[in-house]
């Protein structure tokens, strides 16, 4: 274990903003910068002053950071201009950042091909720009664009670019694998060669995931001696993304023993930080993400099920609580009592079934799984199944009948349209309700009619909605005919998201079962009173 | 560049089946095994005979593979039993696989802690089981579970396990990083030590992505000399997944120069294969996946926008067409004529549109993609779109109206049932048809009513059926409201399987569109005569 200090540089708000489908507001940027600061990141790159109004606004009124240094990003001056008079550099030079990070080319082929200037002018562009920046802020850095490709083409020129930046006072020289095509063994070899001239305490690494090696490339550079690591939250970034700081951080600290600005408490908030970040961007968190994914420490009932139950540590490369994650032994008829209790514990279910109830629950799970039910993606239905076996779920309502009609016809404007409409008859205690509603399909219409019928008695149902609907046709073990499994995801105004499942030979019937569970779970969580009958 | 031959081993159907939320049907398994074979994978692990009914069914009637060897997976015998009399080994020994792959422990701590047996008995378990397997099939392998952890604890014992397997005739010894916690530099060091005793031509590598290093760990082992690489399609697998063969393959072939069973033509089908696989599992393909993601070669208007326009190669680490990807999406308005022709070629479509038709086809695709259509998982609809633009699809029938009713009520026996029924009115030429049918849901009922109405004119429709139905809710670029995308898979008695897609704000409408395409495609393939009108 190393014990040496590494500096972490986050570029989520600049390179991460290049992700397709991601569009930060100024409020997002402020909040994310504060979260990164609270985590213990050393450098937070806020954006590119002058590039767009959001970044201009951000640097005009930057967040107060507790200890992270705020970095403004930009490009070295154009050819044939002085740095002080370059209009693209001006917004950087007058920004309120602590650090200016300037990117410049280091590949001679690109200097000539893309910029159309000679090598000497490129060196002057780097030196002049960093000297000018160094006169305005206490710390500057140089991002060496396409460094590894440049080195392979002409190592002497690439090195001359780095040295020009060092001589102009850059605190850090960051080696960038801009197009993401360099492999770990090449990174290792080239960094070692660079370190014959420049000490690792002045070098940083910036990688992209185009070959799925961004994390390994960063680790390789660190092992070779580089002391600054750049990356983004959840690996955001252009094309395939940047190096994922959320994966790198635990590996560097827990497995390789480096010191960073992030303490043990910060690491324990990592899972929450990663998922909150996705929620902010309206992205579904990746279940399979290293360290922080919901499945990262989950075991399906296969090869390892009983061995995991016996000694989980054998199948877990770290204690999940160190990064704020938890074990999740999946529900299955094969899993047995200890898994069942472990699962309750994880779900925060304060339930201790006696031996007889445990048998009943396991039998119910097994019987349902044989008919095609699956609880992996439907923990709310799982909770209801358990509570029902233990006698703790009231019948909030009783369905008497429903009918859904889908019709393709002409509307008043003579357009051909398809409409879905559902009627529902149900009883809440002694009261009967009969409602009708439309929807974008029979299940959606049923959902609307159902909640309309129930809303008088249970007003909180007005604050929930169906957010996803998945269908799978399968042939279960028991029975020869195909059945349909429907999984419904619901959400409410309080930020809860829950999944329920239904299985039947009829897809509408399966959907109704999942809807019924979704509504029942919501009423249970809200502590709704059961009707007197 | 190396030029040496590597062997690829796919475990999608076994270790990949451990992915949370993934549930292969037997039909899925057959299709995926054939796709892997067509790609040029050397070994296809089909599952674990005896573990569950799907795997039993698969091995009872295994797919005919062109050149890949089919592997059956299982565990070495239990302690205190003979291999020939171990009930868990029996289904493997009598399966129709070409290869038997047996997993066994190599960590002394786990042998004692989890199995409760001594080291010598573990060595005997490995040797006996592989000898017994070797008497039944021409080739056997040993998966060394937790090998890297075992090596760190007691290298001599771990090595003794490998040697026991070799002595018992195993063709390959596969070093498994079972809990995914080993880092690339450790893999490199340990593989080099193992290779002092066992040549790389007998060694394989099996890694997991728990630190986001599965790809790098595999590459490191290959560089150290290992000649078999295991992985899964799209990195499927328990927890954070297995090593992603879709990322590994282009790196090994295009960047490191290894020979594999996959030729240049196979590599060009990689993007399509990866996305089709996700569609089959009803998963959204990862836009940011290395090599094959829709964004893998896409550039947002940022730092590089104008430079990319000037010289794209600087910002692309490989030519995207080598893996069947494109600077923009595969089937896309911007992809241009050559991509379109390549796509036809792949699909076996003997079509050569003129310049004007090409423009019309590209415009139609672009317009539909903006509204949420996707053709990667629906090639029959893609073919129809192209043929329609070229004027080659007759209107076999004209729908006038339909109505579908789903009702939950009591049947004659007093049981509560849900019934779906559809009526349809349509015209074939001058003849009108009005039919009604039941189904296991509104779409199934519509399908029955539709084919009943058409069967007089087109008797071949009696030999097709709807075999799968997938629904995804999405919010497309154009428009603010969510739409539903339905993909229907159909099959006929002649072994054809085809996929069609529909998109609409109403799920039944989207389903009807996909049904209409499914029937039209079948009639087109059968060469049905269009009605005279």
Contacts between the chains, C-beta under 8 A, distances in Angstrom:
chain1	res1	chain2	res2	distance
A	17	B	302	7.5
A	18	B	300	4.9
A	18	B	302	4.6
A	18	B	303	7.5
A	19	B	288	7.7
A	19	B	295	8.0
A	19	B	300	7.6
A	20	B	287	6.3
A	20	B	295	4.6
A	20	B	298	5.9
A	20	B	300	6.0
A	21	B	287	7.3
A	48	B	303	7.9
A	51	B	302	7.9
A	75	B	303	7.6
A	103	B	303	7.3
A	107	B	314	7.9
A	110	B	311	7.9
A	110	B	314	5.7
A	113	B	311	6.0
A	113	B	314	7.5
A	114	B	307	5.4
A	114	B	310	6.2
A	114	B	311	5.8
A	114	B	314	6.4
A	146	B	314	7.0
A	178	B	315	7.3
A	179	B	314	7.1
A	179	B	315	5.3
A	179	B	316	6.3
A	179	B	317	4.6
A	180	B	317	5.7
A	181	B	255	7.5
A	181	B	317	2.4
A	181	B	318	6.8
A	183	B	219	6.7
A	183	B	251	6.8
A	183	B	255	6.3
A	183	B	256	7.5
A	184	B	184	6.3
A	184	B	216	5.3
A	184	B	219	6.8
A	184	B	220	7.1
A	185	B	219	7.7
A	185	B	220	7.7
A	185	B	223	5.9
A	209	B	288	7.4
A	209	B	290	6.3
A	210	B	290	5.7
A	210	B	291	7.6
A	210	B	296	6.8
A	210	B	317	5.3
A	211	B	215	7.3
A	211	B	247	6.5
A	211	B	250	7.9
A	211	B	251	5.1
A	211	B	255	7.4
A	211	B	290	5.5
A	211	B	291	7.6
A	211	B	317	7.2
A	212	B	215	4.3
A	212	B	216	7.9
A	212	B	244	6.2
A	212	B	247	4.1
A	212	B	290	4.2
A	213	B	215	6.0
A	213	B	216	5.2
A	213	B	219	7.5
A	213	B	251	7.9
A	215	B	211	7.3
A	215	B	212	4.3
A	215	B	213	6.0
A	215	B	216	7.4
A	216	B	184	5.2
A	216	B	212	8.0
A	216	B	213	5.2
A	216	B	215	7.4
A	216	B	216	3.1
A	216	B	217	7.9
A	217	B	216	7.9
A	219	B	183	6.7
A	219	B	184	6.8
A	219	B	185	7.7
A	219	B	213	7.5
A	220	B	184	7.1
A	220	B	185	7.7
A	223	B	185	6.0
A	235	B	288	7.8
A	238	B	295	7.9
A	238	B	299	6.8
A	238	B	300	6.2
A	238	B	302	7.0
A	238	B	304	7.7
A	239	B	288	7.2
A	239	B	293	7.8
A	239	B	295	5.8
A	239	B	296	5.6
A	239	B	297	6.7
A	239	B	298	6.5
A	239	B	299	7.5
A	240	B	288	5.0
A	240	B	289	6.9
A	240	B	290	5.1
A	240	B	293	6.1
A	240	B	295	7.2
A	240	B	296	5.5
A	241	B	288	5.2
A	244	B	212	6.2
A	247	B	211	6.5
A	247	B	212	4.0
A	250	B	211	7.9
A	251	B	183	6.8
A	251	B	211	5.1
A	251	B	213	7.9
A	255	B	181	7.5
A	255	B	183	6.3
A	255	B	211	7.4
A	256	B	183	7.4
A	287	B	20	6.2
A	287	B	21	7.4
A	288	B	19	7.7
A	288	B	20	8.0
A	288	B	209	7.4
A	288	B	235	7.8
A	288	B	239	7.2
A	288	B	240	5.0
A	288	B	241	5.2
A	289	B	240	6.9
A	290	B	209	6.3
A	290	B	210	5.7
A	290	B	211	5.5
A	290	B	212	4.2
A	290	B	240	5.1
A	291	B	210	7.6
A	291	B	211	7.5
A	293	B	239	7.8
A	293	B	240	6.1
A	294	B	20	7.9
A	295	B	19	7.9
A	295	B	20	4.5
A	295	B	238	7.9
A	295	B	239	5.7
A	295	B	240	7.2
A	296	B	210	6.8
A	296	B	239	5.6
A	296	B	240	5.5
A	297	B	239	6.7
A	298	B	20	5.8
A	298	B	238	7.7
A	298	B	239	6.2
A	299	B	238	6.8
A	299	B	239	7.6
A	300	B	18	4.9
A	300	B	19	7.7
A	300	B	20	6.4
A	300	B	238	6.2
A	302	B	17	7.5
A	302	B	18	5.0
A	302	B	51	7.4
A	302	B	238	7.4
A	303	B	18	7.7
A	303	B	48	7.7
A	303	B	75	7.3
A	303	B	103	7.2
A	304	B	238	7.9
A	307	B	114	5.2
A	310	B	114	6.0
A	311	B	110	7.8
A	311	B	113	6.0
A	311	B	114	5.8
A	314	B	107	7.9
A	314	B	110	5.6
A	314	B	113	7.5
A	314	B	114	6.3
A	314	B	146	7.0
A	314	B	179	7.2
A	315	B	178	7.2
A	315	B	179	5.4
A	316	B	179	6.3
A	317	B	179	4.5
A	317	B	180	5.7
A	317	B	181	2.4
A	317	B	182	8.0
A	317	B	210	5.3
A	317	B	211	7.2
A	318	B	181	6.8
A	330	B	20	6.7
A	374	B	23	6.6
A	376	B	20	5.6
A	376	B	21	6.0
A	377	B	20	7.6
A	377	B	21	5.3
A	399	B	408	7.2
A	401	B	407	7.3
A	401	B	408	5.5
A	401	B	409	5.5
A	402	B	406	7.9
A	402	B	407	7.2
A	402	B	408	4.9
A	403	B	405	6.5
A	403	B	406	7.0
A	403	B	407	4.6
A	403	B	408	7.6
A	404	B	405	7.1
A	404	B	406	4.4
A	404	B	407	7.8
A	404	B	442	7.6
A	405	B	403	6.5
A	405	B	404	7.1
A	405	B	405	5.2
A	405	B	406	8.0
A	406	B	402	7.9
A	406	B	403	7.0
A	406	B	404	4.5
A	406	B	442	5.6
A	406	B	506	7.6
A	406	B	508	4.1
A	407	B	401	7.4
A	407	B	402	7.3
A	407	B	403	4.6
A	407	B	404	7.7
A	408	B	399	7.3
A	408	B	401	5.6
A	408	B	402	4.9
A	408	B	403	7.6
A	408	B	508	7.8
A	408	B	509	7.0
A	408	B	512	6.9
A	409	B	401	5.5
A	417	B	506	8.0
A	417	B	509	8.0
A	418	B	504	7.1
A	418	B	506	4.5
A	418	B	508	5.6
A	418	B	509	3.7
A	418	B	512	7.2
A	419	B	506	7.3
A	420	B	506	6.2
A	420	B	507	7.8
A	420	B	508	6.2
A	440	B	482	8.0
A	440	B	484	7.0
A	440	B	505	5.4
A	440	B	506	5.1
A	440	B	507	6.4
A	441	B	484	6.9
A	441	B	506	5.8
A	441	B	507	3.3
A	441	B	508	5.8
A	442	B	404	7.6
A	442	B	406	5.6
A	442	B	442	6.0
A	442	B	507	7.7
A	442	B	508	6.9
A	443	B	507	7.6
A	444	B	507	7.6
A	468	B	473	5.8
A	469	B	471	6.2
A	469	B	473	6.0
A	470	B	282	6.8
A	470	B	471	6.7
A	470	B	472	7.9
A	471	B	469	6.1
A	471	B	470	6.6
A	471	B	471	4.7
A	472	B	23	7.3
A	472	B	282	6.7
A	472	B	470	7.7
A	473	B	467	7.8
A	473	B	468	5.5
A	473	B	469	5.8
A	474	B	23	7.1
A	474	B	25	6.2
A	475	B	25	6.9
A	477	B	53	5.3
A	482	B	440	7.8
A	484	B	440	7.0
A	484	B	441	6.8
A	504	B	418	7.1
A	505	B	440	5.3
A	506	B	406	7.5
A	506	B	418	4.5
A	506	B	419	7.4
A	506	B	420	6.1
A	506	B	440	5.1
A	506	B	441	5.7
A	507	B	420	7.8
A	507	B	440	6.5
A	507	B	441	3.3
A	507	B	442	7.7
A	507	B	443	7.5
A	507	B	444	7.6
A	508	B	406	4.1
A	508	B	408	7.9
A	508	B	418	5.7
A	508	B	420	6.3
A	508	B	441	5.8
A	508	B	442	6.9
A	509	B	408	7.0
A	509	B	418	3.7
A	512	B	408	7.0
A	512	B	418	7.3
